[in-house]
């Protein structure tokens, strides 16, 4: 029985308060949009989950002030770090020193805590011990049914509902969002144990006759053991994992015993994949998906967490603009158009990694071919950019410049207010119109658009640039042109079209509103 007669009301309801849901709450708060987050866990779970922040996530978090550089860095000097692909040391990830490290290690629980603290500070409402159990979507709202830890049932009414509620998303199922799936090719086990022979345990990646292991050896405490077992049949994901099964699978995979005891955590995973066919519900389209609710794949390389964070950065400012009434709801269709291909790429490359990791003889030629392919520098860079997220480039409209859809590097600027960087300018999550010396002011602007005149010691490929709050270029005039471009009429129209497309048409002045 429902305990409330009338449902609570909010602008955006976020189902699921993991890192993706909490970051999305931060993004919406920066857009001055009211949001409530419902999370079933009463406290942050400290379990051995993904802890790798890849380059594009580092760069995005730098632009919101979550990360700071100890030194300014430069775009022409680079950090380099090796990374694995299919458990093999094949990749080198490179980033400019002005963008921070290529990889930043932070536990998922610490990220969740940091995002939650920021969201609360910005005014988001966070409720733990509550989960969404069902929903009804109407033309003008969504009504969600909720269940609290104490058994209380209630309702929340929202203009928009975002499912960030994980791989077995209630929101995705209740909204009827179809998905494409592929079956698993291996059974994955993860555990925290005490190793009885840490010196004799193969640390890092090790490959055996039936799969591979990834063991983070800690001789002074608990070690994380990850097993990829390619021996069918594969148990159901929900089947409890026993310590005996863990030791048996480790022995089978490596062909030798790994002495261990005292497991404090045991869990399963696999390379089963699910990719939502759309990230926005049909009909009224008031339900959206982000993170594992939208895409599930093998946890190879920590790509799931990073893809989910980028979902939040992409969706937050768009949903904010629509929720405020500044942009039409059609703007939300660009969320699926931009983010689903990224999810597909992650599904594809993790499936490829699983095939390469499969030790059975029928995969021998595939392994040899792929290893040889990644000996080519161009292929290494392309795959490294894919895994690190630096290869993301969003679709651009016909006739636009080659810059549009790209991520703007962290240039150093001088402005009327003093020295700054792209990252610092984007911290408030505002759209920016950047104008270089001599560039003309635009004939029209939009609510919330900040215009900044900049100069830079670094070469710039543009004279004027419209920058989205997520750091991607919405429009650019080439260097040497005024903000209207080489052909003023045509390019001025291009800027106006970009403003309409991304920020919505200009709003008429309200009565008594000054021009």
FIFI-742120 format. One record per residue (C-alpha): residue in one letter; y negated, z negated, x negated. Coordinates in steps of 0.05 Angstrom, whole numbers, plus 5000, padded with zeros to 4 digits. Example, Ala and Ser with C-alpha at 12.3 -4.5 7.8 and 13.67 -1.06 7.14 Angstrom:
A509048444754 S502148574727 
This chain:
X500050005000 X493050174976 X488649564964 X482049934973 X479150235036 X474450694999 X475951004932 X471750864871 X467151444852 X465651754785 X463552424756 X469352534708 X476052164709 X480052204645 X487452044653 X490051794586 X486351414533 X489651644468 X485351944414 X484052584455 X482052214518 X477651724481 X474252274441 X472952664504 X469752044535 X465152014474 X463352754482 X461752674556 X457552054544 X453452454494 X452352954550 X449752394595 X455652474642 X459051874674 X466451804657 X472151324669 X478251304624 X484851034652 X490050854599 X496850554617 X497550174551 X493949504553 X492549554478 X492850074424 X499950204401 X500950154326 X506850634318 X508451144263 X504951734296 X500952304266 X495852074214 X493452734183 X486552974200 X486053704179 X479854054152 X476854294218 X477653614250 X474453284189 X468653774195 X467853654270 X468052894261 X462952954205 X458453314256 X458852724304 X457652184252 X464751894253 X465452084179 X460252074124 X460252424056 X459251973995 X455252543964 X451953143997 X456553663967 X455554413963 X458255023999 X459755393934 X464054833904 X470854683934 X476054143943 X483254373939 X489654023960 X496854233967 X500454194034 X507354334060 X509854874106 X516954784133 X517754204085 X516254654025 X510054573980 X507455273995 X500255194018 X493555033986 X488054814033 X480954924008 X474354664036 X467154664010 X465153993982 X459453984034 X464853954088 X468753354063 X476053324041 X481253844064 X485553284090 X483752574111 X489152074125 X487851594182 X492751264228 X492651504300 X491750784323 X485550704279 X482651354307 X483951134378 X480450464364 X474450814333 X473651304390 X474450764442 X469250324409 X464350914406 X465751104478 X464450404503 X458050364463 X455651014494 X457050754564 X463851034583 X468250584626 X475050444595 X480650124636 X487149944603 X493549774639 X492250314692 X495251004700 X494551604747 X500651694791 X498452274834 X492452694856 X489653124911 X484853674894 X479353874943 X474054414939 X468753904918 X472653334886 X479253054862 X482352424889 X487052064841 X492151534859 X492750984807 X497550414790 X495549804751 X500149394707 X500148834759 X502649314812 X495849434846 X495150124875 X488250434882 X484451084886 X478951404844 X474851984869 X471752444816 X468253104812 X472953294756 X479553034729 X482053154658 X489253024641 X489952744571 X496252374591 X501052654541 X507253094538 X510152854604 X503452934639 X503152684710 X496653054719 X499553724698 X505453644744 X501353394804 X496253954796 X501854474795 X499754784729 X505355244706 X507755224633 X512055634586 X517555264549 X522655394494 X528854954480 X529554544417 X533054784354 X533554094321 X533953364338 X528552934306 X528952184291 X523551734266 X524251004245 X521050434207 X526350094163 X527349684100 X530350124046 X535649754005 X535150233946 X527950493946 X528450763875 X534551163893 X531751433959 X529052143958 X521652063974 X517652594009 X521253204035 X528653284018 X533353834043 X540753784055 X546554164086 X544754004158 X537253914157 X531753534121 X528552854115 X521452624103 X521551914075 X515251524058 X518251034009 X515150334008 X518949873960 X515049263985 X515849324060 X517749804115 X518750534100 X518051104149 X524251544155 X523952214191 X530252614201 X530753344224 X537953454245 X540054174261 X547153984283 X548154114358 X548953874411 X542153544415 X541452894454 X536452834510 X529452624490 X529752004534 X536451764506 X535351124467 X536151194391 X540750684357 X540650464285 X547750714277 X545651404300 X539851404251 X544151224191 X549551724212 X544552294221 X541252144154 X548152164120 X549952814155 X543453154140 X543052974066 X550452924052 X549652214025 X548251514048 X541251224048 X542150464049 X537350144099 X536849564148 X532149204195 X529449784237 X523149554275 X521750224307 X526450774330 X524451404368 X526352134380 X522652804378 X524653534373 X521654224368 X521954334443 X515454684463 X511354704526 X504855084532 X500955064597 X499555764623 X492455544638 X488454934618 X484854934685 X488054864753 X488055434803 X483755444866 X477754974860 X479454884786 X477254154784 X483253924742 X483554074667 X488553914612 X487553724539 X491953504481 X499453424491 X498553504567 X496854234551 X501154374490 X507554054462 X511054264398 X514553984336 X510353474298 X510353894234 X504053814194 X500353364244 X497753974281 X498453674351 X493353124341 X488353594309 X489254124363 X488053594416 X481653344382 X479054064380 X480654124454 X476153524466 X470453804424 X470954474460 X471454194531 X466653604526 X459953974523 X462254514572 X464554014624 X458153614612 X453754224626 X457654394689 X457853674714 X450353604705 X449254254744 X446154614685 X451755124679 X456155454731 X463555244738 X465655914709 X463755644640 X470055224644 X474255864645 X472155964572 X475955324555 X482655644570 X480556314539 X478555974474 X483555404468 X490055674496 X490756204441 X489955644390 X495455254425 X499855874424 X498655964350 X500755244336 X507055324379 X508755964342 X507755684272 X511655044285 X517355454314 X517055884251 X517255254208 X523355004246 X526955674235 X525355654161 X527754924156 X534355084190 X539455044132 X544955434166 X547256084132 X544656544186 X537556324168 X538156454094 X534857134094 X529156874138 X527856304090 X527856774030 X523357274065 X518256764087 X518156404020 X516857073986 X511457234037 X507756594021 X507756763948 X502157263965 X495256923958 X492457264020 X498357024062 X497756324034 X490356284052 X491556564122 X497056054136 X493155484104 X487155664148 X491655664209 X494754984195 X488054674175 X484354964236 X479355334192 X481956004216 X479555874287 X474756404311 X473156454384 X472657124421 X465857454421 X462857924472 X462658674457 X456758894415 X455458204386 X454658064312 X460557874268 X457857164263 X458856994336 X464956564351 X465156304279 X464055584257 X457355484223 X458155194152 X454654544136 X448254844107 X442954404076 X436154514110 X428954314102 X425554204169 X418753944193 X422153264198 X424853294127 X431553474095 X437753504139 X444353874147 X447954234202 X452453624211 X446553164220 X443153634269 X449453664311 X450652914314 X447252844383 X451753414410 X445753834432 X445654594432 X441054844376 X436655454366 X435555504291 X429655934268 X428156124197 X421156244168 X417456794205 X422256814264 X418856854331 X419656314384 X423956544442 X420656744507 X425156274547 X429155644534 X434055204571 X434654474590 X437254074531 X436454634481 X433254384416 X429354884374 X429054734299 X425455124245 X429455114181 X429255364110 X434955314061 X436055393986 X442655714005 X443056454027 X443356514103 X446457114138 X441857024198 X434556944215 X435756604282 X441956284310 X444255954375 X449155404358 X453855084409 X454654324408 X461654404380 X458954764319 X460855474337 X455756044337 X453856304406 X448956834383 X445657064318 X440257534294 X441757834225 X437957604164 X431457974154 X430358064229 X425957664275 X429457254328 X429357864373 X433158244320 X431958934289 X430959234358 X426758694393 X428158894466 X435658964457 X436658334416 X431957904457 X436358094516 X442357884474 X439457194464 X437757144538 X444857344556 X447756834508 X443356284537 X445656474607 X452956514585 X453355854549 X447755414577 X446855714647 X441056094677 X433955794674 X432655294729 X426655384775 X421354844768 X421954294819 X416054114863 X410753744823 X414553884758 X409954094702 X411254754667 
